[in-house]
Amino acid sequence: MPQLGETVTEGTITKWFKAVGDTVARDEPLFEVSTDKVDSEVPSPADGILTAILVEEGDTVDVGVTLAVIDGSASATSAGVAPREEQVEVAAPAAPAAPAAPPPPAPAASTRTDSPVPSLKSLPDEPVASPPAAPRPTVAPAAPSEGVDHSLVLSPVVRKLLAEHGIDASLVRGSGLGGRITRADVEAVIERGASPLVVPSIAPTAASPLAAPAGAVPPGAPATAPVPRAPVGPRRSGGPRDEVIAFTNIRRRTAEHMLRSKATSAHTLMVREIDYERVEQVRRTHGDRFRAEEGFSLTYLPFVTLAVVEALVDFPHLNASVGEDALIVHHDINVGIAVDLDNEGLIVPVVHQAEELNLRGMARRIRDVADRARTKSLSLDDISDGTFSITNAGPFGTFITGAIINQPQVAILSTDGVTRKPVVVELPDGTESIGIHSIGLVAMNFDHRAVDGAYVARFLARLAAILDDRDWTSEL
């Protein structure tokens, strides 16, 4: 399973384009994988014959898990598993033949008969069945006594089902690869009428019937069920009138990425006021014609992005990343544009070689990547190799946004709300007067390891001058 994005740690196989025994060519589409951020076709890494498919369509597995075996010698008589012994279990030496799809996991060696829900996980003192003797990844399901946190390995669909029906994930026996809980596993529990998860509002005591997770132990289960640890600090489980909403995978990965960024970079915020009056005049004069020609509105964002690109040419240390005791300056300017996915998460598609675009071209590219982000049709290339990021909360009237740097970049610019305000303007005769202009703030969070405040202040001054002085009509 390839790494499809910096914060993506798992993917779901949605389609195999080849079957066992088929000949595959290097770079030929082999399978399709879906993540919370992109759906992408993955090419074959080598020429040969597909001798085994280890992960079936619909299964969700972690990055790095072996999905299939290709015999590079292009011999159909080779099972193809011998060269990969460190990753694939083999039952025993046998006549070389292309194996069929792996059978479903065998039931536990010691199946409980006193539980009305056969799909529930065995208790800590029960043995866990060995995986079936067929080529499979060595990622084996861990026993509950090992403290496995199933919330870390659930697909978004499974997580949603568990949350909707109030089912404790630790009580569902996973039949997927490596003990992964699949949608079918959860639906089986729902059909059998598993008790919903009721979270107590107070910490249970050892003598209380709530010593085990409330609603988690089915009738007839022994009293040796694991006792949850008492909560420490503020209540996290919610009260009787609270709604507990499980984090989606994209929410969890975003949180991890943001925490890592805060722990990595010396975040420093600097804000600059921008006079958008020249931009606003172009939008008023040519906005209707632009919308008729392009099919979408001419917003402030392409103006700001184009001005950022020009300013980065003069201040290249902000188009960079921090390496091993060094600053790596990128000469291609690839601007990431943060896109909200209807309150379900955030993704940053990239406008590559942004320095080659004019205003109309920039507006088209931003619109294209944003539309494809919201329809989940971005490719891996569309979210890779960004060198600078822009987040645009301005349409919602924000004042100042202190955004978090998108690692491994060294800066991110936020464009906030634009309003009509009185300003002092210079008249042609050199005197001053009061005028009404479109004014807004831009806020930049930068990594103080890479540059100092004076460098960023000059960059923002250059950005403000470009937006205020440029003849934007000619750009259209």
Residue, then its C-alpha position, 0 to 999 in steps of 0.5 A: m500500500p503506497q503512501l497517498g499523501e503526507t497524513v494518510t496512513e491507510g487506504t481501501i482497495t476499491k478495485w483490482f484491474k488484474a486477476v491472479g495469473d494475468t500478465v502486468a506491465r510496469d506502470e500499468p494500472l494495477f488497482e484503485v485505492s480510496t482514502d479520505k482525501v483521494d481516489s487514485e489508480v496505482p500502477s504496477p511497480a514491475d513487469g511480470i505475472l500477478t501470482a497472488i492478491l492478498v487484500e480483497e476489494g473493500d478491505t482497508v489496510d495500513v500503508g506498507v502492507t503487502l497487497a499482491v505478489i508479482d513474479g518478476s520472472a514472468s513465469a506462471t509456474s512460480a508462486g511468487v511468495a518465496p522471495r517475499e518470505e519476510q512479508v508473506e506467510v506460507a503454509a508449507p512447501a507445495a507444488p507451485a501454483a497461483p493461489a486463489a483469493p485468501p479464505p476468510p479468517a478461521p474462527a478462534a480456537s476456543t469459541r465461547t458458547d455462552s455469548p449470544v453474539p458470536s462476532l464479539k471479541s473474545l475476552p483477554d484470557e481466551p486464545v486467539a486463533s492462528p491465521p489461515a494457512a494461506p499467503r497473507p501479510t504478517v500483520a496478525p490480529a492482536a489479542p485484546s489483552e495487548g491493549v489494542d486501540h481499535s479506533l486507530v485502525l477503523s475505516p471512516v465507514v466503519r467508524k460512522l456505523l459504530a458511532e451511529h449505533g453506539i457500539d463499542a469497537s472493542l467488542v466487535r471481532g474483526s474478520g478483515l486483514g490483520g483483525r481489521i473490523t470491516r463494515a460487514d462485521v459491524e452490520a452483523v452485530i447490528e443485525r443481532g441486536a447488540s446493545p448500544l454503548v451507554v457511557p456513564s456520566i461518572a466513573p464506575t467503581a469496582a463494586s458497581p455493575l458499571a465496572a465494565p463498560a456500560g452496555a458493553v457486556p452481553p448477557g451471560a458474559p463472565a464477570t472478568a470483563p476488563v475494567p476501564r480506567a477511571p477518567v483523569g481531569p475534565r470529563r471526556s466521555g460526555g454526560p447524559r445530554d451530550e452527544v459523542i461524535a467519533f473523530t473521522n479518519i481525516r479529522r484524526r490525521t489532520a490533528e496529528h499533522m497540525l500537532r506535529s507542525k506546532a512541535t516542529s516549527a517556531h511559529t511566529l505571526m505577522v499581520r499586514e493591512i492591504d488596500y484592495e481598491r484596485v482589485e475591487q475596481v477590476r472585479r466591479t468592472h469586469g466581474d460580470r464578463f469574467r463570470a459569463e466567460e469562465g462560469f464562476s466568479l472572480t474572487y480576491l483569491p487569484f489576485v492574492t495568489l498571483a501577488v504572493v508568487e511574484a513576491l516570493v521571487d523577490f523573497p525566496h527563503l519563504n518558498a523553502s523547507v528546513g532540512e538537516d541544519a540547512l534551508i532548502v530553497h525551492h525554485d519552483i513555486n508550487v502554491g497549496i490552496a487550503v480547501d474546506l470539504d463541507n465541514e468534514g475536513l481540510i485538504v491542500p491541493v497544489v497549483h504547480q509552477a504557479e509562476e507560469l500563470n497569469l491572473r485568468g490562468m490562476a483563477r482557472r487552476i484554483r477553481d479546478v483543484a478546489d472543485r476536484a478536491r470537493t468531489k474527491s477526484l484529486s490525484l496523488d500529484d495534486i496534493s504533493d510537492g507544495t512549497f507555500s500555502i494559502t488559506n482563505a477564510g475571508p469570505f466568512g468575514t474573519f479578522i485575523t487567522g493564525a494558521i498552522i504551517n503545512q509541514p515541511q514548508v516554512a510559511i502560510l498566508s491567510t487572507d481574511g475579510v475585506t470591508r469598505k472603510p474610510v482611508v486617507v488618499e492623496l489627490p493629484d495636486g498632492t493634498e489629502s482627502i478621505g476616500i472609501h476603499s476595500i481594506g483587509l488584513v493578511a496574516m502570515n505564520f512563518d517558521h522563525r528557524a528559517v527567517d527573521g521577522a524583518y524578512v517577512a515584514r519586507f515580504l508583506a510590504r512587497l505583497a501589499a505594494i503589488l496588490d495596490d499598484r498593479d494594473w490588474t486589468s491588463e492581467l485579464 
